[in-house]
Amino acid sequence: YETTSRMRLNLSQQGLILVGVPIGLMLAFLMFLSLLLMKVEREAAENDHSRTTIATANSLVKQYYDAASRLIIYKHTRDEESRQNFLDQVNGTEESFRHLEQLLKNDASQLKRLAQLKHIATQGMELMHRYERHILGTERMKELDLAMLYKGFDFAGAQFTAKLDQLVAHETAKHKIGSQEERTTRNLV
């Protein structure tokens, strides 16, 4: 009987236990939910970062296509606005590369791919500038030279596409963005 009397709790102690245990459990549950929410938010931010990276990378294709188109339009029309649009597109690609460098600054392997992509793009742009100089008459080229220039541009375009696909594939795999979603993004561009 004596141990039972020691185990007896007075009313205030019983009340404290009745209130304290549920509050403690509720706090533990809220802590768990907070941690889960932080994890989901981090994953969402990483996925958004990957989507932005992929969209910016894919926009490079459109920018180069637009630049080449403007140069061809200039060749046939001699419209100075088309030439200025060509130069603007070239400058836009530089801005896109800077943006990609910022997006990928924490991923050394992606930065390496980006550097390779930029190198190939620079070679392709030099060929476009060379063709621009031919159109302007500051660098005369024979038909064979023009054919070689076209082949070089075609080769640079194929390399550019392959490197771009590697960059996008790595980013897609890294954050589990579905290939259908990536294709939809690429088609939108």
Number of C-alpha atoms within 10 A of each C-alpha: 5 6 7 8 8 8 8 10 12 8 9 9 11 12 11 10 13 11 11 12 11 11 12 11 11 12 12 12 12 12 12 12 12 12 12 12 12 12 12 12 12 12 13 13 12 14 18 14 16 23 20 15 22 23 18 18 24 21 18 21 18 14 20 21 14 16 26 20 15 21 25 18 17 21 18 9 11 14 13 12 12 19 20 15 17 26 15 15 21 20 13 16 23 16 12 16 18 12 16 20 17 12 17 19 12 10 10 10 13 20 18 13 17 21 15 16 21 18 14 20 22 15 16 22 19 13 17 21 17 18 23 20 14 16 18 13 10 11 11 14 16 9 9 9 11 15 12 12 18 15 12 15 19 13 14 20 19 13 17 22 17 13 19 22 15 16 21 23 15 17 20 20 12 12 16 11 16 11 12 9 12 18 11 11 15 16 9 10 15
